[in-house]
Every structure is written in structure tokens, then in C-alpha cells.
Amino acid sequence: MAMTTLRSIAACAAVFAACLLPSSAEAQCRSFAKNKCIPQLEPYTFNETFNAAQLSPGEEAEVNMTFYSGQEYRLLVCVHPSLGDVNWKLVDAGNKTVFESLADEPKNTFDLKVESTTQLKVLVYVPDKKSANDLVPVGCVTILVGYKK
């Protein structure tokens, strides 16, 4: 009976730990964004929308965003140094590229002003990189938007 209880406790602890990992990763991303990324939006004001993901080489993410007519924006893709530079682009509803940044010639910001309210999508891809060891880097990729007052 004691062994069954011990196994149950161990299983519950494993489930609890697995549930904590995503929130811990999100907290680390939030801290990274607050300390390293948000200051890069200046002179734009952060719109308080937090979009982030923990990615590793070969992974990608996409975020849909709404931009309102007449407003000036700065879009920032901020990447943890462990990942190196990433490829990212901004596309319209028809998948036409509005802006693109390649890891070979990285740009982490793009300033825009839209004529009419529009939905755009940010696509981020972390290139595969050769590593001397078997460790796969994982890092936070944060997509932030600032606006001019």
C-alpha cells in the first residue's frame, strides 16, 4: 500500500511540475521583454500587448495583429541571444510580404503607418544552426508593438 501511495505522489508531482514549466517559461519571457525589448521601442509607447514564445532552431511562430488607420507603429521582434538572429516577415491578408528581415541581414524593427485599419501577420522562423555539442538552444522570441502618441 505504501509503494502505491508513493507512486501516486510521484505521478502527481510530475504532473504538477509539467504544468509549472510553461508558466515559468512565460515568466522568463516577460522578464526578458520588460528588461531588454520594451526599451527598444522608444520613442514609441508600448501598447501592452505581449506576444512571445519559447522557440528552438527549426521552429516557427505566427501572430495576427490589427493595425488601425492613421496611427504610426513600430513593430519589434526581439530574440534572446541564445538563438542568434531569426528570419521574420510581416504579411498582409493575401500573404503579400510587407516587410522581411533575414538572419543574414537582421533588422529587429519596422516602422509603419497604415492608410486603413488592417490585419497583418508576423511570421518568425528560427534558422537551424550547427552546434559543436548536442545541446539545442531554446530562447524567447517576443513580438511587441509600440505606437506614437
Beta strands, then each sheet from edge to edge (+ up, - down):
strand 1: 45-46
strand 2: 51-55
strand 3: 60-67
strand 4: 72-79
strand 5: 87-91
strand 6: 97-101
strand 7: 109-113
strand 8: 118-125
strand 9: 139-147
sheet 1: 1+ 9- 2+
sheet 2: 1+ 9- 4+ 7-
sheet 3: 3+ 8- 5+ 6-
end
